[in-house]
Amino acid sequence: MLLTRDEHSWVDDYGIKLQHLFPLLENRDMAPFGSAWARLLPGEISTKHSHRVAELLFITKGEGMVHIDSDTTYQVSEGDVIYLKPNCEHYISNTGKNEDGMILLSIWWESNERLIKHLNTHLLPE
C-alpha cells in the first residue's frame, strides 16, 4: 500500500494542519499506532498537549522549536528527530520564514504487546 501526502486531506488538529496517514480507521484513537504529516506555517504554534503513547517527530522541512514539559526546548531543522515519551506535554513552533512552512512526520505507538495483538487481529488472515 502506498500512502502519499497528496492523497489525504489536511485537517485542523492541535491548532495546526495534519494529514493522517495510517491507520485508516474511523476511530484512530483506538489504534495502538499511527502516523500523520504536520504542517506549521511561519509563526504558527501548536496547542500544548500530551498523548498516552510514545511519539517520534521527523522534521522533513523548515525549522522551529519543540517544547517538552516545562523544562526542555529543542531547536530543530530538516533531518532532526525528536522522541516524545508517553504523557509528556509538548508543543511545536515554527520559527522559520520558509513560505511552505515547517513539515514533520509524526509516528506514534503504544506498547509492543498491544501493537502485536492489533496487527494479529486486523492484518493477518484468519
C-alpha positions as CSV (number, residue, x, y, z in Angstrom):
1,M,0.0,0.0,0.0
2,L,1.4,3.4,-1.0
3,L,0.3,6.4,1.1
4,T,1.4,9.9,0.0
5,R,0.7,13.3,1.4
6,D,-1.3,14.3,-1.7
7,E,-3.8,11.5,-1.3
8,H,-5.3,12.7,2.0
9,S,-6.9,16.0,3.0
10,W,-5.4,18.3,5.7
11,V,-7.4,18.7,8.9
12,D,-7.2,21.1,11.8
13,D,-5.9,19.4,14.9
14,Y,-3.8,20.7,17.8
15,G,-4.0,24.2,16.3
16,I,-2.1,23.2,13.2
17,K,-2.8,21.3,9.9
18,L,-2.5,17.5,10.0
19,Q,-2.8,14.8,7.3
20,H,-3.4,11.4,8.9
21,L,-1.7,8.6,7.0
22,F,-2.2,5.3,8.9
23,P,-4.2,3.6,10.3
24,L,-7.1,4.4,8.0
25,L,-9.7,3.9,10.7
26,E,-12.8,5.8,11.6
27,N,-11.7,5.9,15.2
28,R,-7.9,6.4,15.1
29,D,-7.9,6.8,18.9
30,M,-8.4,3.1,19.3
31,A,-5.4,2.1,17.2
32,P,-2.2,1.3,19.1
33,F,-0.1,3.1,16.4
34,G,-0.4,5.8,13.8
35,S,1.2,8.4,11.6
36,A,0.5,11.8,10.3
37,W,2.1,14.7,8.4
38,A,2.0,18.0,10.2
39,R,2.5,21.5,8.7
40,L,3.1,24.7,10.6
41,L,3.2,28.0,8.6
42,P,5.8,30.6,9.7
43,G,4.9,31.9,13.2
44,E,2.4,29.1,13.9
45,I,2.4,27.3,17.2
46,S,0.6,24.1,18.0
47,T,-1.5,23.8,21.1
48,K,0.1,22.3,24.2
49,H,-1.0,18.7,24.5
50,S,0.0,15.2,25.6
51,H,-0.7,11.7,24.4
52,R,-0.9,8.3,26.2
53,V,1.5,6.9,23.5
54,A,5.2,7.4,22.6
55,E,5.8,9.6,19.5
56,L,8.6,10.3,17.1
57,L,8.8,13.6,15.2
58,F,10.8,13.6,12.0
59,I,11.5,17.2,10.8
60,T,11.5,17.0,7.0
61,K,11.4,20.7,6.1
62,G,11.8,24.0,7.8
63,E,12.9,24.9,11.3
64,G,11.4,25.5,14.6
65,M,11.3,24.7,18.3
66,V,9.9,21.6,20.1
67,H,8.9,22.4,23.7
68,I,8.7,19.4,26.1
69,D,7.1,19.6,29.5
70,S,8.0,22.9,31.2
71,D,11.8,22.5,31.2
72,T,13.1,21.3,27.8
73,T,13.2,23.1,24.4
74,Y,15.0,21.9,21.3
75,Q,15.8,24.0,18.2
76,V,15.1,21.7,15.2
77,S,15.5,21.7,11.5
78,E,15.4,19.4,8.5
79,G,16.7,15.9,9.3
80,D,16.2,16.2,13.1
81,V,14.2,13.5,15.0
82,I,12.6,14.1,18.4
83,Y,11.4,11.3,20.7
84,L,8.4,12.2,23.0
85,K,7.7,9.8,25.8
86,P,4.1,8.9,26.7
87,N,2.2,11.6,28.7
88,C,4.7,14.4,28.2
89,E,3.2,17.8,27.5
90,H,4.6,19.3,24.3
91,Y,4.0,21.8,21.6
92,I,5.8,22.9,18.4
93,S,6.5,26.3,17.0
94,N,7.7,27.3,13.5
95,T,10.4,29.9,13.9
96,G,11.5,29.8,10.2
97,K,10.5,32.0,7.3
98,N,10.0,29.4,4.6
99,E,6.6,30.1,2.9
100,D,6.0,26.3,2.6
101,G,6.2,26.1,6.4
102,M,7.7,23.5,8.7
103,I,6.8,19.9,7.7
104,L,7.2,17.0,10.0
105,L,6.1,13.3,10.1
106,S,4.7,12.1,13.4
107,I,4.7,8.4,14.2
108,W,3.2,7.2,17.5
109,W,2.7,3.8,19.1
110,E,1.8,2.0,22.3
111,S,3.4,-1.0,23.9
112,N,4.6,-3.8,21.7
113,E,2.2,-6.3,23.2
114,R,-0.9,-4.2,22.2
115,L,0.6,-3.5,18.7
116,I,1.2,-7.2,18.1
117,K,-2.4,-8.0,19.2
118,H,-3.8,-5.3,16.9
119,L,-1.7,-6.4,13.9
120,N,-2.6,-10.1,14.5
121,T,-6.3,-9.2,14.8
122,H,-6.7,-6.8,11.9
123,L,-4.0,-7.5,9.4
124,L,-3.3,-11.3,9.4
125,P,-5.6,-13.7,7.6
126,E,-7.7,-16.0,9.7
